[in-house]
Amino acid sequence: MKRLFQFAGGELPLGRKTILMGILNYTPDSFSDGEKYFTPQKAVEQAVALQADGADILDIGCCSTRPFAVRADEKEELRRLREVLPAVRRAVSVPVSVDTYRPCVARAALEMGAGIINDVSGAFVPEMAAVVRDYRAGWVLTHAGAPEVKTETVLSYPFGVVKDVQRFFDEMLALCEKAGLPLENVCLDPGFGFAKTDEQNIELLKGFGELDTHGAALLAGVSRKRFIGALSGEAPETGRPGGTLTADLEAVRLGADILRVHDVALHRPAVLAADRLYRKL
């Protein structure tokens, strides 16, 4: 069966190669690179660099969801988005995703040329579903506890975190079907780092291959996260390259379609090799 991830303005085939989603944080307080690209010029330069390094998608975030962050309000998130998205869109040719859980921000992003909404709300929000459907956008749905649950909150998973993520996937897909959203426009993210302990994140990575998306795209976003440090012993200021790459290659081996990463240049040759080893090309 031919699998696709479709979004406003295009589509990407799934299963042929690992898709790299390059992270561009346009914030003053993101956990890894806050303030580093927080001017339009620096953001555009980084977007061009990520594309040159081999990013297949750019993911722009204008509101940090790192643990203990004071989240920008809707007005500020929109201001940042309007400052950076049109400029990035003019500078690159790859599809652009916007990392937001607010429907009004998502609508503005799609109006400005984004094709994908990366939604970390942890829930099926009908208003967001309507925006996605109106624009035929791609929609990344993330297991993150619930909209009112903050990233740093740890939840209990009585039947194990892998089974809870699978329950979430099944529920989201059923709701998408009911709302008239095609499977090809849906991408599922198990939410590494969201409402999970280091041990639960490691358990989730080990069980990643047990997850069934029923044909929808599957995304892994582990880049530089705290549990990677628990695995590798790397300090946050190093960017945790060794642990990140190891975890991402394991995710590829276990079936990831898309990797959301900060360091595209590090990942591109590694995933090319992993695709040769693990995919039925």
Buried (B, 14 or more C-beta within 10 A) or exposed (E): EEBBBBBBBEBBEBBBBBBBBBBBBBBEBBBBBBEBBBEBEBBBEBBBBBBEBBBBBBBBBBBBBBBEBEBBEBEEBBEBBBBBBEBBBEBBEBBBBBBBBBBBBBBBBBEBBBBBBBBBBBBBBEEBBBBBBEBBBBBBBBBBBEEEBBBEBEBEBEEBBBBBBBEBBBEBBEBBEEEEBEBBBBBBBBBBBBBBBBEBBBBBBEBBBBBBBEBBBBBBBBBBBBBBBBBBEBEEEEBBBBBBBBBBBBBBBBBBBBBBBBBBBBBBEBBEEBBEEBBEE
